[in-house]
């Protein structure tokens, strides 16, 4: 039986996290979209204002996967939630229980932090992941489509939204 360990990432894990992100992107056929740098990850995960958190999963003392997540908020529940941005387990460690252990730790964090839900998205073609989530009794959310603004579309909308009648208030 494999020995599993789930631990919070530390600053010195940035190179590992970046390597795991690269492996995930390759699996998802999205390698061309990875522009993350060690400096960005360090600032965004461990800087003055962290935007996300990472759990590192180890199998027999070897790094084997990660979960990157952040808080969101449900207006209807009036509670915070946890959004799992990425969950990845290296191919040679799949079937060890590491994926379930990572999700289990996230569920524990959600309960400890008073969250109303834990949610994530999965690529429609990723049948192994979909089957894994179904075995955990996770439910797909029918009736919702994810929309995203990035790059120039995001910048264009931001430029158009400047309220010319009121001064901008800082968000802190």
ABEGO torsion letter per residue (X at the ends): XBBBBBBBBBAAAAAAAAAAAAAAAAAAGAAAABABBAAAAAAAAABABBABBBBBBBBGGBBAEBBBBBBBBBAAAGBBBBBBABBBBBAAABGAGAAAAAAAAAAAAAAAAGBABBBBBBBAABAAAAAAAAAAGBBBBBGBBBBBBBEAAAAAAAAAABBAABBBBBBX
